[in-house]
Each structure stands twice: as structure tokens, then as C-alpha cells.
Amino acid sequence: MSVVAETAATTTAPSLLVEHRPWWRSRVTLTAGIVGVMLVCYFALKAEYPWPAALTWNTLPTHLNDFQTWLVDQRNAESPSVVIRAFNGFADFLDSLVNWFTSFLGWMTWVGVTVAGVLVSLRFGGVRAAVWALAAFATFAASGLWLESMQTLALMLAAVGLSLLVGIPLGVAAGLSTRFERAVTPVLDAMQIIPAFAYLMPVVILFSVGPGAAVITTMIYAIPPAIRITALGIRGVPSNTVEAAVAMGSTPSQTLAKVRLPLARRMLLLSVNQTILFALSMVVIAGLIGGKGLGDVVTSGLNSYPALALLAGLVIVVMAMALDRVTESVAERTNPTRRHLTDHLRHRLRLASIATAVAIVAVVAAARLAGAGADYSRTTARDWLLARIQSVLDYVQNPDTVLFRITSWIGDHIVQYGLVPFRNFLVETPWPVTLVGITLISLVVSGRRSAITTFLMLALIGVIGEWSSAMDTASQVLVATVLTVAIGLGLGIWAAESRTFSKLLRPVNDVLQTLPQLVYLIPLIYLMPVSVVPGVIAGVLYAFPVVARLVENGVRNVEANAVEAAASFGATRAQVLRKVKLPLAQDAIMLGVNQGIIMVLAVVVIGGLVGSPGLGYEVAQGLARSDFGLGVLASLAILALGITLDRVTRGVRRAQLGDEP
């Protein structure tokens, strides 16, 4: 995730071309005026204003349930149609692929898997990567969740392998063709804007419940970073190097194979890194639709065995951090711009690779002959860990402790002064005022096209009968976004102004951006007694590192001559920051708000798993009760709300000011 954020920041470098408007025509003033009018309407006409039944498609849930029944009948029919056979065949292929990987890891035995992981990490990533790999396998064993960890790794191998198989060729094509990149960008935007929770119901109904459905859900979320970072790497190859190869008579395919791809190797490996992290963030959610492994342990243990759910969450964290560090180390060590490979060095590396492969084969053979099993779990260590986790849970849930009083105070104030006012404002304001007001804000901030899209998405939410639930979810997102932007903006500016603080903040951001989404939610369920608050706080923790990173890059990359000119006129450091750097970095700041609000939505809707009201809760109930109509409508509303929030906060890039007001 950190690579994606840095890439976004570098593509929005501040420019000296600042748009000047009178104060009364500025976006801030116009937006404040629109909100003021909406507040007047709220206080003057305060009441419940549901979307009118005359504008609601009331029979849509019935049609969706009928479609589900028909699809199930077709799937179970003796001679299903070609389309149904294609869906069934693809699902069966994915199920078989995951099961094969699981069986293969079991066949290698726990000794073979551990040695293979450590030796491969050592060969390609170095000593530090090998230590991380060893620590991860030791955690799998000590937690008593070795089998579940291997199931998760099998799901990851299948999902990441297929995502890269699709993403890297498309990324190469996008890097070579600007036209193709423009065509595929809206699809990638939609895949990343839509929270993964919205995919679940449609995927389940098309592919049924099982590992195959989990792989597909994971791929939808993991393919975009593979395409984007690969395209960035291909475009980043120096043009003079490519021109030299062409001048020497290289064909386009030879130039790609022998020049572009080798020089883009580091970015290709970073695309593997980000694809793995995106896929791993879906592991827990995939547990809801038949994905076995750690995700299933977390989702099933949330209500029945909280200590075990937390332990599985910790194992997922260790797995994520280990995979991140190992793949990042591999990318750095194989960077051709930092490492010149002589023939002698190539020969040594080739011998090291052969020796690694031989050692792995020998260890696996010896382990199988010695009777080592597929599973290795230390029940004593597991019981000790569960007892310690349970003692922590007992402490944080004890009303007599100082920690409980602090978290209760925070939760109560977030509800009383944030969630309740925002929800009342969005729900009790007449729906036409809300619809027109948000559309006008989108027009002011992001332009005509975004305003039209915003209007259509909000209208869709109302037509499918999800207006109140969507406004409830939007209130949670807005509260979390306010906190996210406040924290991210402050930390980002501080980091931009202080190299020391930037170095201290970077590892914190890296760790927070590595963790899967639901992992943030698990401990907060027990820290915050109010059901709606954990999703809000989890959204803040998940999103503020990206905001901070984008703000830091935007402020730091302001052109030096503008800063020097202000300083030469006697401006203080604070004046330079307030009147020069922040105005010139407003594109990066707006991009941070945009990315933050989308990431907040992705976590807030997951809060429905633990009782947070709104659209996420309806999706969870649809999955639990097999109510296809309810789940799909809520998923469509989440999709529409995500697109709305993206368009409202996208902003007008200065490069586009001539095209769109």
C-alpha cells in the first residue's frame, strides 16, 4: 500500500500554476455556503424524510431472490446452460487449485515448508528476510494454527499467482500504450473504489461458497496494484536506453524482453509485494464465503471464542509483515540499477540457486522418510497464548479499570458529538436537499462530470430503497474521515518539515499499511463497548497513514524556487508553510482526502460483522441468512456510495482546469 501511495503522490507533484479566484468564489467558500443552506433546511424542516415509495423499486428484492432460485436450479440441473457450466467449471478449477496447493504444502511436511521458506528468503532476500521467514513459521507453530496458516498460504498462492498472471501482462500493455492505459484506468478505479465487502454477495451467487469464490474475491482486489505498478515500471525505463536498443536493430519484442523488463525488474517485484499485501488483506473477509484458514478462524471466533479470533489475527499480522519484508528485500537486492552483475557473479548466484533447490529437496525427502507430518502445533504454547490473551480481554472489558473508562469516554463522545449529529443531519434533512446539496458540492469541488455521476449514484441508492442505511453509513464514514484528515494532515505537515520525525513516522506507517483491514477491527471490538465505534476507529487507523504520506510528499515536493522567493521577501517559516507550501500542495492534500475517505469506507462497512448499523450490517445479514436480495441491494448501495464519495472528493487537477471548470 505504501508504494501505491508514494506513486500517487509523485504523479501529483505541485506546480507553480495556481488557480486564483476571489475569496467568495473559492471552492472552500462555495462548499461552506452549500452546507450552510443544507443546515438551514435541516433545522427548519427537521423530521424523518425517507426516500418516497413512489420512487423506489419495491419489487427488486423479490426479482433478485427469484433470480437466485433460478440460478441455483440451473446449477443443479442435469443439463445446465453453457454459461452456468462455464461458471461451475471455473469455480471447480479454482477449488481444485487451492486444494492442490494445500495438499502440496502438506506433502512437503512442516519441516520441508519451513526450510524451503527460509532458504528461498535467504537466497533472494538476504539474512534479514530469512529471519522474518523463520519468525513467521515459528509463530504458525507456536500458535497452534499451522494447518490454518498453510491453508491461508495455499489460498494466497492461488490468488496471487492468478492475479499476477492477469495483472503483469495488462500492466506491460498499459505501460507501452497510453491509449490502453486510458481505457483500463476507469475499470481499475472502480475495482479499487468499491469496498471488497460489496463483492461478496454477487460472487457467492455466481460461484457458490468455497475456496473458488474466495480466490475470485481476492483477485478483484489484488489485480489493480499489479497492473498499475507494472505499468509505472515499464514507463519508468529511460527513453534513451530504449532508443539505443532500437537503433541497434532490436525488434519491439526484443526491446521489451531484453531492455524494458530487466530494467523494470524492481517495480515488477514491488508489484508482487503489493499484490500479496492486497490479497492478504482479503483473507479474513474470504473466510465469510468459504475461504478456509486463518480468515475462517477469525470470523467464526469473533462471537464464540474471542481469544482465538485475536490469536488468529495476530498470526495474520505476522504473516503480512513477513511477506512484506521478504518480497521488499528481494526487490531491493535484485534492483539492476544498484547491482551490477558480472559473469562471475551470475555464475555464483546460479550455483547458489541450484544449491538451494537441492537442499530443499533433500530436507523434504529426509522429513518424509523420518515420518514428519503435515501439521506442527505446540498445544502448550497455544494454551499459554490463549490464556494471556483472555486475561487481556478480561482487563480491557472490566468497567473498574482506567483503560475501560478512557475508551468508554472516547466512544461515548464520538457517538454523542460525531455520529449522532452527522446521522441526524443526513437522515433528517429532506432527501431532495441532501441529493441536490451533495451534487452541488461535487460540482464545486470536482467538476461537471463528477457532479453528474454523484447525482446518478445517489439516485440509484434511493431507487433501490437503501437511502436511510446509506446515509447512516455515510455518517460513520464522514466522522472517521474528519478524524483521519485531522491526524494525517498534522502528521504529514510535521514530517514534511522535520526529517527526524519523518524517519520516526515511516516505520509506523509501513506497519499500519501492511495489516489486513479486519485485523484493525478485532481488538477494538473489546476496547470500545459501543458497537458502532470500532468500525470508525479502525477506519481511522487504516487510512491516516496514506493521508500522512501523501501530504508529506506534497508539501516536501513544492518547487524550491517558490519557497526561496517567499523566504527572500522576509516570510517566516510558518508563513512560508501557510501561504506557499500548503496552497501549492493542495492537489496532494486533496488526493489524500480522496484516498482516505475511500479507505475509511472499506473498513466501516466491515464493521457490519460486529453489529455496526448501515449497509455493511445488511450485507452480513444477507450472507448469514442467505438473503440474496438484501445482500445484493446493500452491495449495490455500497458500490454507489463509494463512487459518490470518490467523485465528491476527487477535486479538479490543475492539469485539467482548462478542460473542466
Secondary structure, DSSP 8 states (H G I E B T S, - for coil): -HHHHHHHHHTT---S------GGGSHHHHHHHHHHHHHHHHHHS-S-----GGGS-TTHHHHHHHHHHHHHHHHHSSS--HHHHHHHHHHHHHHHHHHHHHHHHHHTHHHHHHHHHHHHHHHHH-HHHHHHHHHHHHHHHHTT-HHHHHHHHHHHHHHHHHHHHHHHHHHHHHHH-HHHHHHHHHHHHHHHHS-GGGGHHHHHHHH-SSHHHHHHHHHHHHHHHHHHHHHHHHHTS-HHHHHHHHHTT--HHHHIIIIIHHHTHHHHHHHHHHHHHHHHTTHHHHGGGT--SHHHHHHHHHHH-HHHHHHHHHHHHHHHHHHHHHHHHHHHHT-TTT----HHHHHHHHHHHHHHHHHHHHHHHHHHHTT--S----HHHHHHHHHHHHHHHHHHT-TTSHHHHHHHHHHHHHIIIIIHHHHHHHHHS-HHHHHHHHHHHHHHHH-HHHHHHHHHHHHHHHHTT-HHHHHHHHHHHHHHHHHHHHHHHHHHHHHHH-HHHHHHHHHHHHHHHHS-HHHHHHHHHHH--STTHHHHHHHHHHHHHHHHHHHHHHHHTS-HHHHHHHHHTT--HHHHIIIIIHHHTHHHHHHHHHHHHHHHHHHHGGGGGGT--SHHHHHHHHHHHT-HHHHHHHHHHHHHHHHHHHHHHH---GGGTTT--
